[in-house]
Amino acid sequence: MPVCTTRDGTDIFYKDWGQGRPVVFIHGWPLNGDAWQDQLKAVADAGFRGIAHDRRGHGRSTPVWDGYDFDTFADDLNDLINHLDLTDVTLVAHSMGGGELARYIGRHGTGRLRSAVLLSAVPPVMVKSDDNPEGVPDEVFEQIKSGILNERSQFWKDTAEGFFSANRPGNKVTQGNKDAFWYMAMAQTIEGGVRCVDAFAYTNFTGDLEKFDIPTLVVHGDDDQVVPIDATGRKSAEIIADAELKVYEGGSHGIAMVPGDKERFNKDLIEFLRR
């Protein structure tokens, strides 16, 4: 399997498809690089090089006990980019992966980057507070951790409903979407599942977003039941100096996988890459 061994000996699995300018995809929680299969093929077919890795503790990467924080994730991404000696890179990140992208720029700058895409992403901060009244209440994150610890297999099946907005009338979510979500979630370590909740709930990425100096596309669904657009996508688009916001009406958190929305996103992504 193609792997990059990080500075601390963790093996990060990755897919590398196509030729051309590199596009690196960063997956959300609790998924892995397989969540980007449609996009990897789309960019490779369009003449780009698509790369997607499994975060540590997810999928086929080393099932480590620790290192589930955004400084570590960003440094893992940096190790991968350096390992492949990538330049002129577009980073595309979903959900929790948006924090990884933001922290990468905060820690490592944009010297190897061309542009960025934040899809249904968690920055600038998820948790509700006096400064972020649109955020998610703390008790929701505690319920998520309890669900993972008590009976994670059923918890993931239940979570898939809101993740894809399968609980909305007229949705186009397939059983395959939900099955794929469960399969990827079960390939995440239970420790990683819990620790990642703490990481994406409470990490503040405002300072990282302020360091963006590359064109950035922000895509978010206005029916995102996991990462509320008013607390995240809209605010990120205001903080980032050169950002464009695209709001998908009725779009769920799982835009890149749901029929209809994924084709729209792929089109928007390719158009952005060709600028």
SVG drawing of the C-alpha trace seen along z (x, -y; Angstrom):
<svg xmlns="http://www.w3.org/2000/svg" viewBox="-41 -40 52 42">
<polyline fill="none" stroke="black" stroke-width="0.4" points="0.0,0.0 1.2,-3.6 2.1,-5.1 3.9,-8.1 5.7,-7.5 5.5,-10.6 8.1,-12.1 6.8,-10.0 6.6,-6.7 2.9,-6.7 2.0,-5.3 -0.4,-7.5 -2.1,-5.6 -3.0,-7.6 -4.5,-7.2 -2.7,-9.0 -4.7,-9.1 -4.0,-10.9 -1.4,-13.4 -1.2,-17.2 -1.5,-19.9 -2.0,-18.2 -5.3,-18.4 -5.1,-17.0 -8.4,-15.9 -8.7,-15.9 -11.6,-13.8 -14.1,-14.5 -14.9,-12.6 -15.4,-9.7 -14.6,-8.9 -11.4,-8.2 -10.0,-8.9 -12.7,-6.6 -15.2,-9.4 -13.5,-11.3 -13.6,-8.5 -16.1,-10.4 -14.0,-13.6 -10.7,-11.8 -12.0,-10.4 -13.5,-13.7 -10.3,-15.7 -8.2,-12.9 -10.5,-12.8 -10.2,-16.6 -6.4,-16.5 -5.4,-16.9 -3.6,-14.7 -6.0,-13.6 -4.5,-12.6 -6.5,-11.5 -5.1,-10.2 -6.6,-8.4 -6.0,-10.5 -4.1,-8.7 -6.4,-6.3 -8.7,-6.1 -9.1,-3.7 -5.8,-2.1 -3.5,-4.4 -1.8,-3.3 -4.4,-2.9 -2.5,-5.0 -3.6,-5.6 -2.7,-9.3 -2.0,-12.3 -5.6,-13.2 -5.2,-17.0 -5.0,-19.5 -1.3,-20.4 -0.5,-16.7 -3.0,-16.3 -1.5,-19.4 2.0,-18.1 1.0,-14.7 -0.4,-16.6 2.8,-18.5 4.8,-15.3 2.6,-13.9 3.0,-17.0 6.8,-16.9 7.0,-13.2 5.4,-13.6 7.2,-16.9 4.0,-18.6 3.9,-22.2 1.1,-24.5 -1.4,-22.4 -5.1,-22.9 -6.2,-21.6 -9.9,-20.4 -11.2,-19.6 -14.5,-18.4 -15.9,-19.0 -13.2,-18.2 -10.7,-18.2 -11.3,-21.9 -9.6,-22.3 -6.7,-20.3 -6.4,-22.5 -6.7,-25.7 -4.1,-24.6 -1.7,-23.5 -1.8,-27.0 -1.4,-28.4 1.6,-26.2 3.3,-25.7 2.1,-28.6 1.0,-28.7 4.4,-28.3 3.4,-25.0 -0.2,-26.0 -2.2,-27.5 -5.7,-27.5 -8.1,-26.0 -11.6,-24.6 -13.6,-24.3 -16.6,-22.0 -19.1,-21.9 -16.0,-22.7 -15.8,-23.3 -13.7,-26.5 -13.7,-29.0 -15.1,-27.3 -17.9,-24.8 -18.9,-25.0 -21.6,-27.4 -20.4,-30.3 -21.2,-33.9 -18.9,-34.8 -20.4,-32.1 -24.1,-31.9 -24.8,-30.1 -22.6,-27.2 -23.4,-23.7 -24.1,-23.3 -21.5,-21.5 -23.9,-18.8 -24.3,-17.6 -20.6,-16.8 -20.9,-14.9 -23.8,-12.9 -21.7,-12.0 -18.9,-10.7 -21.3,-8.7 -22.8,-7.2 -19.4,-6.1 -18.4,-4.6 -21.7,-2.9 -22.5,-1.2 -20.7,-2.7 -22.0,-0.4 -25.6,-1.5 -24.6,-5.0 -23.0,-5.3 -26.1,-3.9 -28.2,-6.5 -25.8,-9.3 -25.8,-8.7 -29.4,-9.9 -28.7,-13.5 -25.2,-13.5 -26.9,-13.2 -30.2,-14.9 -31.9,-11.5 -34.5,-12.7 -35.8,-15.4 -38.8,-14.9 -37.8,-14.4 -34.1,-13.7 -32.0,-11.8 -29.9,-9.9 -29.3,-6.3 -29.0,-3.3 -25.5,-3.0 -24.6,-6.4 -25.5,-5.3 -23.8,-1.9 -20.6,-3.6 -20.7,-6.0 -21.1,-3.1 -18.3,-1.1 -15.8,-4.0 -16.9,-5.0 -16.2,-1.5 -12.7,-1.6 -11.9,-4.5 -10.4,-3.7 -12.7,-4.1 -10.1,-6.3 -9.7,-8.4 -13.5,-8.8 -13.8,-10.2 -10.7,-12.4 -11.5,-13.9 -14.8,-15.1 -12.9,-17.1 -10.6,-18.4 -13.1,-19.6 -15.6,-20.9 -13.3,-23.1 -10.4,-24.1 -10.6,-27.8 -9.2,-28.3 -9.8,-32.0 -6.0,-32.8 -5.3,-30.2 -8.0,-31.6 -6.5,-35.0 -3.3,-33.7 -5.0,-32.5 -3.5,-34.5 -4.7,-32.2 -8.0,-32.0 -10.5,-30.0 -13.8,-28.5 -16.2,-27.9 -19.1,-25.5 -21.8,-24.8 -25.3,-23.4 -27.9,-25.5 -29.5,-22.3 -26.2,-21.0 -27.4,-19.4 -23.9,-18.6 -21.8,-21.8 -24.2,-24.7 -23.5,-27.1 -24.1,-30.3 -21.5,-29.3 -18.9,-28.1 -19.1,-28.5 -20.5,-32.1 -18.0,-33.2 -15.0,-31.6 -15.9,-33.3 -15.9,-36.7 -12.5,-36.0 -10.6,-34.7 -9.4,-37.7 -9.9,-36.1 -12.9,-33.8 -16.0,-33.0 -19.0,-31.4 -21.4,-29.1 -24.5,-28.0 -26.2,-24.8 -29.9,-25.2 -31.1,-22.2 -27.6,-20.8 -26.7,-18.3 -23.4,-17.8 -22.5,-15.0 -22.7,-17.1 -19.8,-15.3 -21.5,-11.9 -25.3,-12.5 -26.6,-12.2 -27.4,-15.6 -25.3,-17.6 -22.1,-15.6 -22.4,-16.3 -23.0,-20.0 -20.0,-20.1 -17.8,-18.3 -18.7,-20.9 -18.0,-23.8 -14.7,-22.2 -13.4,-21.7 -14.4,-25.2 -12.5,-26.5 -9.4,-24.4 -9.3,-25.7 -9.2,-29.4"/>
</svg>
